[in-house]
Amino acid sequence: MNALGDAAKPLQISPEVLLTKDQIRPYQDRALPQAIARAWHHVEFYHRLWSAHGIDPGSIRCVSDLRKLPIVRKQDLEADLIAHPPFGSLQGDFPVIRLQGSSGSTGKPKPILHTRNDWENITNLWARRLAAQGVTAQDRVQVAFNFALFIPGFTSLEGAMKLGALVIPTGSGAVTPSTRQLELARDWGVTVMGTTGGYALHLANVAEENGFDLKRDFNIRVMYHTGEPLVEETRKRIEELWGCKSYNNYGSVETGAPAWECSHQNGMHFNEDAYVFEIVDPETFQPLPDGQEGAVVMTSLFKEASPIIRYMIGDIASIRSEPCACGSPFRRLSPIRGRIDDMLKIRGAVVYPTAIEGALRTFPELSSEFRIIVDRDSHGVDSLEVRVECDLGAASDREAMSKRIVRAVKEKAGCSADVTLHPVGSLTLPEQIAARTKNRYVTDLRKK
Ligand SMILES: [Zn+2]
């Protein structure tokens, strides 16, 4: 047997935050070597990776040793999946009870397995998130996420149940059409709704088209979102339209439920009793200090099956270490600037689609749908077209509107774009909006 001994018992994470600020680092220093030992003994993926790097896992004695371990990227997990079908070698030899997957927007879904303890912990972390966002036993929570391989419908639903709330799993618009979702929300007195930000806006459009009065007919106080970055302007629009608070929650199927917004909506607290967060330079992988923007890297302390250890999820953000007015001991992650994979290089400049989205959300005349088309002409010059939906009548109004949008995109995203107006409902079919788990706004024709 290795000097580390066999894997220690997994952590159990309470829905309540039990640590004070001073206790976080000593707690992590104790939990991390156990998580590393568990992965070394039970998860082939890490055993192979660390052996190849000549790493003695026993040398990882505290959080500051973490940087000795290699970064794991999405493409590493994808390659592992191809090399070790059907589940890859990340899940380990634990008794697993549940498989959830990535939504499979590129190629096949990525399977992520969970032990009973993993599942319990992730749903406890959801209970923590929702409690911080004001959900109580008095609430009726409509969960309008896609209940399939996509994880947050199930985990947020169980989190709300742990708080004693009444949950109403309507699923996405693909199984419960949008008008029915609205009728149920109204008739059953729903007070909290879980949905992607994009679908919350779409539901508002559908409500207006069908004669609902968003503020009079509904009693929704809180909307919680996950699955795609919630751009600040999108949040504002949701809050204005629905007259509710709209909260962002950060995570993915590989990570579980790492970060959440509190009622102050000023960055997302990350669960430092369940994960170690780092920000690194996306190219050199060197750790960066708090406050500096870089790639988010996460290590799970509790996960048995499919643990993530120095996993670079691909998002760009920074860590805010100043105290939050809510009193949480956990530091915060800044709003996500964008995903490295989604970052566009246009005429040599970096453009984040989320910045374009932010510009568009300031125009109440536009529907929630838009498209970003990137192309390259025969001279090798990049072009950027932003297609929006707007039902303005007069040609002069339309022309003025396009010009205002061009200016807003230039200001927010720092790039020149051609803006074209299209009739409402023409860019995406309502059934496509209802069926998707994540918005895919960008078509990059240069990649074809
Ligand atoms: Zn806070």
Residues whose N, C-alpha, C, O or C-beta is under 5 A from the ligand:
A	BS01	ZN	C262 H264 C324 C326 S328
